[in-house]
């Protein structure tokens, strides 16, 4: 049977989601627990990658097992073995052909920025205390939502067939003196959200005009966009699926 595991994690100590040869990743840590419990080699498959230092409020991974699981008991067992910075929120049975990555219809991210020095936000938010024109940033978000090809915001040498993404929502919020960027799309390219935020900061500081921003998109060249902001402010917040995939 195939199961979806809904995970949350603090990505600070991990080199992203995807298992690697020379670094500890979240996927590897989850696989080790599954192998211990199932007493056989097994590998979970995630809904997508998160980069080094990026957090997840909802990551989804599927795993195939021979027998039906008591999902409540299995969530408890996995949480007992997982480190404190990774937790299983729920486990649900799905149809055997459903893939955690390819069945996802949308993914949502948030990027957090604090504007005053705050030791309690270290590792979970990016400190940036310069003045920003939020209205201008949101005008750029409108342009962003109308675009399709995001090669300008993708890491170079990315193994993808195309750079098209359908952005359903993108907006910049100013909340209690801090900044919050929210974005939802059917898919994201490697490094895309952090590059978008870095470029939007340039717009907010009026280093880049809206017409220049449109040219950045048209050039389809990562060098044309702004810097990538640090990973610690970035959260994968939701992965959406059709409800009929669940058993």
Helices and strands as residue ranges (DSSP letters): E 2-9, G 11-13, H 26-38, E 45-46, E 55-64, H 71-81, E 86-94, E 106-114, G 119-121, E 126-127, H 134-145, G 151-153, E 167-175, E 178-185, H 192-204, H 210-219, G 222-224, G 231-233, E 234-240, G 243-245
